[in-house]
Amino acid sequence: MTAEASNPVPNNRGQHLLRVLIQRFIQDGQPVGSRTLSKDAGLDLSPATIRNVMADLEEMGLVSAPHTSAGRIPTSKGYRLFVDTLVRYRQPGDGDIQKIKAKMHGEVDSTAGLVGAVSSMLSEFTSMAGVVTVPRAPQVILRQIEFLPLTENRVLVILVVNDREVQNRILHTDRDYSASELIQAQNFINEHYGGVELGQVRSKLLEDLDATRDSMNRTMHEIISVASTAMDGSGEPDDKYVVAGETNLMDFAELSDVDTLRRLFDAFSRKRVILDLLDQSINANGVQIFIGEESGYRIFDGCSVITAPYHVDDDTIGVLGVIGPTRMAYDRVVPIVDVTARLLESALSQNH
Protein backbone atom coordinates (compact mmCIF):
# COMPACT_ATOMS: atom_id res chain seq x y z
CA MET A 1 0.00 0.00 0.00
CA THR A 2 1.90 3.04 -1.21
CA ALA A 3 1.01 6.60 -2.03
CA GLU A 4 0.03 7.39 -5.61
CA ALA A 5 3.04 8.69 -7.54
CA SER A 6 0.85 11.31 -9.24
CA ASN A 7 -0.14 12.93 -5.93
CA PRO A 8 1.69 16.19 -5.15
CA VAL A 9 4.32 15.84 -2.45
CA PRO A 10 5.23 18.76 -0.18
CA ASN A 11 8.79 20.07 -0.04
CA ASN A 12 11.12 19.14 2.82
CA ARG A 13 9.79 21.87 5.08
CA GLY A 14 6.21 20.86 4.38
CA GLN A 15 7.01 17.21 5.05
CA HIS A 16 8.69 18.07 8.34
CA LEU A 17 5.73 20.15 9.52
CA LEU A 18 3.30 17.45 8.42
CA ARG A 19 5.25 14.85 10.42
CA VAL A 20 5.25 17.08 13.50
CA LEU A 21 1.54 17.82 13.12
CA ILE A 22 0.60 14.13 12.81
CA GLN A 23 2.79 13.11 15.73
CA ARG A 24 1.20 15.81 17.90
CA PHE A 25 -2.32 14.89 16.78
CA ILE A 26 -1.71 11.18 17.48
CA GLN A 27 -0.49 12.15 20.95
CA ASP A 28 -3.24 14.61 21.93
CA GLY A 29 -6.16 14.00 19.60
CA GLN A 30 -6.70 17.75 19.24
CA PRO A 31 -6.39 19.97 16.12
CA VAL A 32 -2.87 21.39 15.94
CA GLY A 33 -2.49 25.18 15.61
CA SER A 34 0.37 27.22 14.15
CA ARG A 35 1.68 28.23 17.55
CA THR A 36 1.99 24.61 18.71
CA LEU A 37 3.65 23.65 15.43
CA SER A 38 6.11 26.50 15.78
CA LYS A 39 7.15 25.21 19.24
CA ASP A 40 7.33 21.54 18.28
CA ALA A 41 8.94 21.85 14.84
CA GLY A 42 12.28 23.23 16.03
CA LEU A 43 12.42 25.53 13.00
CA ASP A 44 12.89 29.31 13.02
CA LEU A 45 9.64 30.03 11.18
CA SER A 46 7.12 32.76 11.75
CA PRO A 47 3.48 31.84 12.47
CA ALA A 48 2.57 33.40 9.13
CA THR A 49 5.01 31.12 7.27
CA ILE A 50 3.63 28.08 9.06
CA ARG A 51 0.06 29.11 8.19
CA ASN A 52 1.09 29.36 4.53
CA VAL A 53 2.62 25.87 4.64
CA MET A 54 -0.53 24.55 6.30
CA ALA A 55 -2.63 26.12 3.56
CA ASP A 56 -0.48 24.33 0.95
CA LEU A 57 -0.85 21.01 2.80
CA GLU A 58 -4.60 21.53 2.99
CA GLU A 59 -4.75 22.24 -0.74
CA MET A 60 -2.90 18.96 -1.34
CA GLY A 61 -5.54 17.15 0.73
CA LEU A 62 -3.06 16.13 3.45
CA VAL A 63 -4.66 18.07 6.31
CA SER A 64 -8.05 19.59 7.00
CA ALA A 65 -9.39 22.29 9.31
CA PRO A 66 -12.39 21.36 11.48
CA HIS A 67 -15.01 24.09 11.59
CA THR A 68 -14.69 24.47 15.35
CA SER A 69 -10.94 25.13 15.41
CA ALA A 70 -8.23 27.12 13.71
CA GLY A 71 -5.95 24.09 14.00
CA ARG A 72 -5.48 21.30 11.46
CA ILE A 73 -5.86 17.53 11.61
CA PRO A 74 -4.40 14.94 9.23
CA THR A 75 -6.55 13.37 6.54
CA SER A 76 -6.34 9.73 5.42
CA LYS A 77 -4.17 10.95 2.56
CA GLY A 78 -1.89 12.72 5.05
CA TYR A 79 -1.58 9.58 7.15
CA ARG A 80 -0.75 7.62 3.99
CA LEU A 81 2.18 9.90 3.14
CA PHE A 82 3.25 9.73 6.80
CA VAL A 83 3.37 5.91 7.01
CA ASP A 84 4.96 5.52 3.56
CA THR A 85 7.76 8.07 3.82
CA LEU A 86 7.82 10.17 7.01
CA VAL A 87 7.36 7.93 10.03
CA ARG A 88 10.35 6.60 11.95
CA TYR A 89 9.38 3.11 13.04
CA ARG A 90 10.44 1.91 16.49
CA GLN A 91 11.17 -1.79 16.87
CA PRO A 92 9.84 -3.45 20.06
CA GLY A 93 12.43 -3.69 22.82
CA ASP A 94 14.02 -6.96 23.92
CA GLY A 95 11.75 -7.03 26.97
CA ASP A 96 8.59 -6.86 24.84
CA ILE A 97 9.87 -9.54 22.47
CA GLN A 98 10.71 -11.85 25.37
CA LYS A 99 7.23 -11.26 26.81
CA ILE A 100 5.61 -12.21 23.49
CA LYS A 101 7.79 -15.31 23.18
CA ALA A 102 7.00 -16.41 26.73
CA LYS A 103 3.24 -16.15 26.21
CA MET A 104 3.46 -18.06 22.94
CA HIS A 105 5.66 -20.73 24.49
CA GLY A 106 2.97 -21.41 27.08
CA GLU A 107 0.48 -22.24 24.30
CA VAL A 108 2.76 -23.98 21.82
CA ASP A 109 1.00 -27.36 22.20
CA SER A 110 -2.35 -25.97 21.05
CA THR A 111 -2.88 -24.06 17.82
CA ALA A 112 -6.18 -22.68 19.12
CA GLY A 113 -4.50 -21.56 22.35
CA LEU A 114 -1.64 -20.02 20.39
CA VAL A 115 -3.98 -18.02 18.15
CA GLY A 116 -5.96 -16.83 21.17
CA ALA A 117 -2.80 -15.80 23.01
CA VAL A 118 -1.53 -13.85 20.00
CA SER A 119 -4.79 -11.93 19.51
CA SER A 120 -4.79 -11.04 23.23
CA MET A 121 -1.15 -9.94 23.08
CA LEU A 122 -1.74 -7.71 20.06
CA SER A 123 -4.62 -6.09 21.92
CA GLU A 124 -2.59 -5.73 25.11
CA PHE A 125 0.48 -4.22 23.42
CA THR A 126 -1.49 -1.75 21.27
CA SER A 127 -4.61 -1.08 23.42
CA MET A 128 -6.69 -1.77 20.30
CA ALA A 129 -8.45 -4.81 18.83
CA GLY A 130 -6.15 -7.71 17.96
CA VAL A 131 -7.27 -10.23 15.36
CA VAL A 132 -5.69 -13.48 14.12
CA THR A 133 -7.11 -15.83 11.51
CA VAL A 134 -7.05 -19.50 12.44
CA PRO A 135 -4.37 -21.29 10.38
CA ARG A 136 -5.72 -22.79 7.21
CA ALA A 137 -5.86 -26.56 7.29
CA PRO A 138 -3.11 -28.12 5.15
CA GLN A 139 -4.03 -30.12 2.09
CA VAL A 140 -4.99 -33.70 2.90
CA ILE A 141 -4.23 -36.21 0.13
CA LEU A 142 -5.89 -39.64 0.18
CA ARG A 143 -3.29 -42.40 -0.16
CA GLN A 144 -5.37 -45.42 0.80
CA ILE A 145 -8.70 -46.33 2.35
CA GLU A 146 -9.70 -49.54 4.14
CA PHE A 147 -13.12 -50.67 5.43
CA LEU A 148 -13.53 -53.10 8.32
CA PRO A 149 -17.00 -54.40 9.31
CA LEU A 150 -18.03 -53.86 12.93
CA THR A 151 -21.14 -54.92 14.83
CA GLU A 152 -24.47 -53.09 14.87
CA ASN A 153 -24.39 -51.70 11.33
CA ARG A 154 -21.08 -49.94 11.79
CA VAL A 155 -18.01 -49.78 9.56
CA LEU A 156 -14.53 -48.72 10.63
CA VAL A 157 -12.93 -46.51 7.98
CA ILE A 158 -9.13 -46.34 8.03
CA LEU A 159 -7.77 -43.44 5.99
CA VAL A 160 -4.09 -43.14 5.14
CA VAL A 161 -3.47 -39.54 4.09
CA ASN A 162 -0.48 -37.48 2.98
CA ASP A 163 2.72 -39.42 3.62
CA ARG A 164 1.71 -41.81 6.39
CA GLU A 165 -0.85 -40.13 8.65
CA VAL A 166 -3.64 -42.51 9.68
CA GLN A 167 -7.17 -41.35 10.51
CA ASN A 168 -9.93 -43.62 11.84
CA ARG A 169 -13.62 -42.87 11.44
CA ILE A 170 -16.74 -44.90 12.18
CA LEU A 171 -19.65 -44.98 9.74
CA HIS A 172 -23.18 -45.90 10.75
CA THR A 173 -24.95 -47.77 7.94
CA ASP A 174 -28.54 -48.88 7.32
CA ARG A 175 -27.53 -52.53 7.24
CA ASP A 176 -24.55 -54.84 7.71
CA TYR A 177 -22.11 -55.25 4.82
CA SER A 178 -19.91 -58.30 4.37
CA ALA A 179 -16.12 -58.07 4.39
CA SER A 180 -16.02 -58.99 0.68
CA GLU A 181 -18.47 -56.20 -0.22
CA LEU A 182 -16.41 -53.67 1.70
CA ILE A 183 -13.15 -54.86 0.09
CA GLN A 184 -14.70 -54.42 -3.35
CA ALA A 185 -15.71 -50.86 -2.49
CA GLN A 186 -12.33 -49.91 -0.98
CA ASN A 187 -10.50 -51.29 -4.02
CA PHE A 188 -12.69 -49.17 -6.30
CA ILE A 189 -11.95 -45.99 -4.29
CA ASN A 190 -8.21 -46.67 -4.01
CA GLU A 191 -7.92 -47.33 -7.74
CA HIS A 192 -9.84 -44.24 -8.86
CA TYR A 193 -9.18 -41.65 -6.14
CA GLY A 194 -5.80 -42.41 -4.57
CA GLY A 195 -3.66 -39.27 -4.70
CA VAL A 196 -6.66 -36.91 -4.77
CA GLU A 197 -7.24 -34.19 -2.15
CA LEU A 198 -9.70 -35.52 0.44
CA GLY A 199 -12.27 -32.76 0.04
CA GLN A 200 -12.30 -33.35 -3.71
CA VAL A 201 -12.66 -37.12 -3.30
CA ARG A 202 -16.14 -36.77 -1.91
CA SER A 203 -17.42 -34.40 -4.60
CA LYS A 204 -15.86 -36.51 -7.37
CA LEU A 205 -17.29 -39.68 -5.83
CA LEU A 206 -20.80 -38.25 -5.73
CA GLU A 207 -20.52 -37.01 -9.33
CA ASP A 208 -19.21 -40.36 -10.53
CA LEU A 209 -21.88 -42.28 -8.61
CA ASP A 210 -24.58 -40.35 -10.41
CA ALA A 211 -22.93 -41.10 -13.75
CA THR A 212 -22.51 -44.85 -13.04
CA ARG A 213 -25.77 -45.43 -11.15
CA ASP A 214 -27.13 -47.73 -13.89
CA SER A 215 -23.94 -49.70 -14.52
CA MET A 216 -22.76 -50.18 -10.91
CA ASN A 217 -24.46 -52.81 -8.76
CA ARG A 218 -26.76 -51.47 -6.06
CA THR A 219 -24.76 -52.72 -3.05
CA MET A 220 -21.53 -51.18 -4.33
CA HIS A 221 -23.34 -47.92 -4.97
CA GLU A 222 -24.77 -47.89 -1.44
CA ILE A 223 -21.44 -48.56 0.23
CA ILE A 224 -19.53 -45.91 -1.70
CA SER A 225 -22.29 -43.38 -1.18
CA VAL A 226 -22.17 -43.91 2.59
CA ALA A 227 -18.36 -43.97 2.59
CA SER A 228 -18.22 -40.57 0.91
CA THR A 229 -19.36 -38.98 4.17
CA ALA A 230 -16.07 -40.07 5.76
CA MET A 231 -14.17 -37.97 3.25
CA ASP A 232 -15.85 -34.61 3.48
CA GLY A 233 -12.48 -32.95 4.13
CA SER A 234 -14.25 -30.50 6.40
CA GLY A 235 -11.41 -29.97 8.81
CA GLU A 236 -12.05 -26.24 8.65
CA PRO A 237 -12.81 -24.74 12.06
CA ASP A 238 -16.15 -23.00 12.63
CA ASP A 239 -14.42 -19.88 13.92
CA LYS A 240 -12.17 -18.57 11.17
CA TYR A 241 -10.52 -15.92 13.31
CA VAL A 242 -10.06 -14.90 16.93
CA VAL A 243 -10.48 -11.29 18.02
CA ALA A 244 -9.59 -9.73 21.37
CA GLY A 245 -9.93 -6.23 22.80
CA GLU A 246 -12.87 -4.94 20.74
CA THR A 247 -14.00 -3.00 23.80
CA ASN A 248 -10.71 -1.07 23.71
CA LEU A 249 -12.15 0.85 20.76
CA MET A 250 -14.66 2.45 23.12
CA ASP A 251 -11.78 4.33 24.75
CA PHE A 252 -11.04 6.37 21.60
CA ALA A 253 -13.17 9.51 21.38
CA GLU A 254 -13.39 9.38 17.58
CA LEU A 255 -14.92 5.87 17.70
CA SER A 256 -16.95 6.19 20.88
CA ASP A 257 -20.30 7.45 19.61
CA VAL A 258 -23.05 4.86 19.84
CA ASP A 259 -23.72 4.49 16.10
CA THR A 260 -20.04 3.97 15.22
CA LEU A 261 -19.57 1.42 17.99
CA ARG A 262 -22.74 -0.43 17.00
CA ARG A 263 -21.55 -0.73 13.40
CA LEU A 264 -18.06 -1.83 14.45
CA PHE A 265 -19.31 -4.48 16.85
CA ASP A 266 -21.77 -5.68 14.21
CA ALA A 267 -18.84 -6.12 11.79
CA PHE A 268 -16.95 -8.12 14.41
CA SER A 269 -19.95 -10.34 15.12
CA ARG A 270 -20.85 -11.00 11.46
CA LYS A 271 -17.21 -11.86 10.69
CA ARG A 272 -17.58 -11.86 6.89
CA VAL A 273 -16.39 -8.25 6.56
CA ILE A 274 -13.36 -8.85 8.80
CA LEU A 275 -12.47 -12.04 6.93
CA ASP A 276 -12.76 -10.36 3.53
CA LEU A 277 -10.51 -7.55 4.74
CA LEU A 278 -7.92 -9.94 6.18
CA ASP A 279 -8.01 -12.06 3.03
CA GLN A 280 -6.77 -9.03 1.08
CA SER A 281 -3.49 -9.47 2.96
CA ILE A 282 -3.07 -13.23 2.61
CA ASN A 283 -0.67 -12.90 -0.34
CA ALA A 284 0.93 -9.64 0.77
CA ASN A 285 4.67 -9.26 1.09
CA GLY A 286 4.93 -8.14 4.70
CA VAL A 287 2.87 -5.60 6.61
CA GLN A 288 -0.16 -3.97 4.98
CA ILE A 289 -1.66 -0.71 6.23
CA PHE A 290 -5.27 0.16 5.36
CA ILE A 291 -6.10 3.73 6.35
CA GLY A 292 -9.73 4.83 6.50
CA GLU A 293 -11.57 4.25 3.25
CA GLU A 294 -8.65 2.24 1.79
CA SER A 295 -10.17 -0.87 3.42
CA GLY A 296 -13.08 -0.69 1.00
CA TYR A 297 -15.62 -0.93 3.84
CA ARG A 298 -17.41 2.21 5.05
CA ILE A 299 -17.59 0.85 8.58
CA PHE A 300 -13.80 1.20 8.78
CA ASP A 301 -13.61 4.73 7.34
CA GLY A 302 -12.54 6.06 10.75
CA CYS A 303 -10.17 3.18 11.39
CA SER A 304 -6.80 1.88 10.33
CA VAL A 305 -6.15 -1.83 9.95
CA ILE A 306 -2.56 -3.09 10.19
CA THR A 307 -2.07 -6.67 8.97
CA ALA A 308 0.72 -9.15 8.25
CA PRO A 309 0.50 -12.67 6.79
CA TYR A 310 2.19 -15.54 8.59
CA HIS A 311 3.69 -18.66 7.07
CA VAL A 312 4.82 -22.18 7.82
CA ASP A 313 7.51 -23.42 5.45
CA ASP A 314 6.56 -21.81 2.13
CA ASP A 315 2.80 -21.80 2.75
CA THR A 316 0.89 -18.69 3.83
CA ILE A 317 -1.58 -20.06 6.36
CA GLY A 318 -3.07 -16.98 8.01
CA VAL A 319 -3.11 -13.26 8.75
CA LEU A 320 -2.89 -11.32 11.99
CA GLY A 321 -3.44 -7.67 12.68
CA VAL A 322 -4.68 -4.75 14.71
CA ILE A 323 -7.80 -2.62 14.21
CA GLY A 324 -7.96 0.83 15.74
CA PRO A 325 -8.55 4.51 14.97
CA THR A 326 -6.63 6.26 12.21
CA ARG A 327 -5.07 8.26 15.07
CA MET A 328 -2.81 5.44 16.17
CA ALA A 329 0.90 5.26 16.98
CA TYR A 330 1.98 3.74 13.66
CA ASP A 331 5.65 3.96 14.64
CA ARG A 332 4.97 1.42 17.44
CA VAL A 333 2.03 -0.61 16.10
CA VAL A 334 3.40 -1.52 12.67
CA PRO A 335 6.64 -3.10 14.03
CA ILE A 336 4.66 -4.96 16.73
CA VAL A 337 2.40 -6.53 14.09
CA ASP A 338 5.42 -7.47 11.96
CA VAL A 339 7.44 -8.96 14.83
CA THR A 340 4.43 -10.87 16.21
CA ALA A 341 3.82 -12.48 12.81
CA ARG A 342 7.43 -13.67 12.67
CA LEU A 343 7.30 -15.02 16.24
CA LEU A 344 4.00 -16.82 15.50
CA GLU A 345 5.63 -18.45 12.48
CA SER A 346 8.45 -19.69 14.68
CA ALA A 347 6.02 -21.06 17.29
CA LEU A 348 3.89 -22.84 14.66
CA SER A 349 6.99 -24.35 13.05
CA GLN A 350 7.77 -26.01 16.40
CA ASN A 351 4.36 -27.73 16.19
CA HIS A 352 5.12 -29.28 12.80
N, C-alpha and C positions, 0 to 999 in steps of 0.2 A: 504494500500500500504506500505509494509515493505521491508527492505533489505533482500536479500536471505541469509539464515543462512550459506550456504556453502561458501559465499564470504569471503576472508580474511579481518580481521579487524585490523587496526593499533593499536599499543600499546598506552598507555595514552599520551605519548609525541607526538606521531604521530597524535592522535586525536585532541590534543590541537592545534598543528600547522595547521592542516587542517581547524579547526574552524576559527582560526585567518585569514588564507589565504582567506577563503570564505567570511568572513565578510568584509575584505579589498577589495576584488574583487567586491562584491555587492556595496560597497560604491563608488569605483573609476572607475570600469569598465576596469582597466588596469592589465596586468599580474603582479603578485606579486613576487619580487625578494627576495633573501636570506637576504639582508641587511634590507629591509623593515620588513620582518618577524621577524628578530632578535630584531628590535626596538619594534614592536607591541606585541610580544609574552610574554614579561616580564620574559623570562627564560635566565639563564646565559649559553647560548650555543654559540659555535663558528660558524662562517659562514660555515665552512667545515661540522660540525655536521648537521646543518640545510640542507645543500645540500644533505647529505646522506639520511636524513629523506625524503626529497622531492623525491629523486630517488626511495625510497621504495614506497612512495605514488603513484608515477607514474607507477611503476611496478604493483601495485594493481589496476590500472585503475581509481584512484580517482582524479588525476590531470593530466594535459597534458602541454606540453611546445610548444607554438606557434613558428613557424620557425623564426619569426622576433624579438624574445625577449628571454632573458635568464630567465625571470620569468615564473611562472606557473599560470594556470587558472584551476578552478574546471571542472570536467566532470559531465555528468548527474549522473553517479554512485557516484561521490563525493557529489553532492547535495543530493542524496538519503540518504546517510549515515548521512549527516548533518541534514536533516529535521527529520529523524527517531530517532537520538540519541544525537546529539550535540547541536542543536539550543536551545536557551532559549527564549521561546515565551513570548511576552509582551502583556498583555491584554489591550484593549482600555481603556482610562481614562474615568472617570465619565462624563466629558464634551462632549467627542465624543459620548458616549452612549446616553446622553440626546439629542444631536443634531440629532442622528438617530431616536430616538423615536419621536421627534417633527416633523420631516419631514414625518414620517409614519402616525402620528396622523392626519396630514392635509389631508391625502388621504384615511382615513380609510373607507369612505363611497363608495369607488370605487375600486374594485379589480384591474382593469386595471391601474388606477392611482397609486395604491399601488405598483404594480409590476414595473411600470415605475420609480417611486421615488426610489425604492430599487436599481434598476440597475444603476441609476444616482449616488446614494450615494456610491455604491461600486466603481464606476469609480472615483468619487471625492476623496474618502478617500485613494485610492491606486494609483491614476494617471495611471491606466491601463484600460482595457475594462471590464466593469461589465455586467454580463448576468444573467437573471432570467427567468426560464420557467414559462409560464402562468399556474396557478393551473389547474390540471386536473378536468374536470367536474365530480361531484359525480354521482354515479349510480342513475338512475331514473327508479323506478318500477311502472308499470301500475297497478293501483287499480281498476279503473272503467272508462269507456268511455260512453259519451252520445252524440247523434246527434240531432240537432234541425234544421228543415227546415227554410231557409230564402228566401227572394225574389231573383229573377234574377239568378237562378241556383247556389245558394250558400247554404252551409251547415255550421252551427256553430258546431264545435267539442269541447266538454268540456272534458278535461282529468283530472282525479284525480290521482296524482302520489305520490309515497312514502307514508307518513302518511296521510297528508290531503292537500297537495299543489294542487292548481287548476290552470290549464293552458287552455286558450281559443285560438282556431285557426279557421280560416275560410277557407273552401275548396270551390274551384270553380269547378263545375261539368258541364258535357255536357248537362244535362237536369235536370228538377225538379224531386225530389223524394218525395213520400208521407211520412207523419209521420209514418205510419205503416211499410213501407218498411225500414225506417231508424231504427225504434225500433227493427225490426227483425235482422238487421245487428249488432246493438250495443249489443244485447243479445248474439249473436254468438261470438263476440270478447270477451266480458266479461267472458263468460263461458270457453272459450278455452285459453285465454291469460292473464287473470287477475293474477297478481303476477309475471309476466315476465318482465325483463329489457326492457325498451322502444325501444332501438336500435335493440334488438333481436326480438321484436314483429313484426316489419316490415318484416325482412328476413323470419321469420317463417310463417307469413301470406302469403307472396308471394310464398313460397314453397308449403304451403298447398293448395293455390288456384290452382296451377298447377295440384296438385294431385286430386283435387275434381272438376275440371272444368266440367266434364261430369255429375256428380251427383248433383251439386249445380245449382239452377235456375239462369238464366242469370242476372236478376236484382240484386240479392244478390251478385253475383260475381262482378258485376260492382261497386256496392257501396263499398264493402270491398277493392277492388283494389284501388279505389280512396282514401278511408280512410287511406290506408297504408302510403300515403305520409305525413299524419299528425303525423306519429310516426317514423320519420326517426332517432330520437335520435341524431341528428347531432348538438348538442350544443357545439361542439368543436370549439374554435376560429380559425380563419384563421392563425393568427400569434401565433406560439407555444412558442415563447420566445421573450423577449425584451432585446436588447443590447444597451449599452451606452458607449461612450468613445473610440470607435475603433481608432479614429485618435490619441489618446494618444500614440499608439504603434509606431507612426512615430517619437516620441521623443527619442526612444531608438536606439542607434547606431547599435546594433546587428540585429535589425529588419528593419532598415530604407532603405535598398537598394530596388530599384524599383521592382525587381522580387519577393522578399519576401513579400513586402507589397501587391503586386497585388494578390498573392496567398492567403494571409490572408484575404483580403477584399472579394475575391471571395468566400472563405469558409463562411464568415459572410453572404454574400448575398444569397448563395444557401441553407443555413440553415441545410440541412440534416446532414452534418458532425458535426456541433455543437450539434444538437439534439442527434445524436448517441453517442457523447462523454458524454453529460450530462446524458443521459439515463443509462450510466454505473454506475452512482452514485445514482440512484433513490432508490436502496435498501441498500445503504451503511450505516454503523453505524458511523455517524459523518463525519468529514471533510476527503475528499480524495485529494491527491496531485499527479498529473500526471506531471512528469518531462521529457521534451524532448520526446524521442521516446516511452515512456511508454503510451502515449495517443493512440498509434496505428495508428496515421495519420501523414504522412511525413510532411504535412504542418505545424504541431506543433512541429517539431523536435527542433526548437530553442526557444520553449515556455514552460512555466509551466502553468498548469490549476489547480486552487484550487476550489473545489466544496464542497457543503454541501446540503443534502436533507432537505426539510422542511415539517412539518406535521400539520394536524389539527385532533384533537382527536388521533386515532390510525392509521390514513391513511396518507401515504406519498403522497403528492399531487404535489410536484415540487422540483426543484433543482435550487440553485443559485450559482454564482461563479465569479471568476476573471480570465482573460486571460492576460498574460504578458510574458516578457522574462524570461528565466531561472535565469537570474541575477536579482532576485527580493528580497525584504526584507521579507523573509518568517516569521521572528519573529513577524512582524507587520501584514502582510496580512492574514496569517492563522487564528489568533484570530478574525480579523475583519469579515472574512467570516463566522466563527462559530457564533459569537455574532449576526450578522445581520440575520442569519437564525432563531435563537431563537426569536429575536424581531419580525421578520415577522410572525412567528407562532402565537405569542401573538396578533399581530394586526389582523390577519385573524380570530382568534378565537372570537374576538369581533364582527366580521361580522356575525357569525353564530348564 
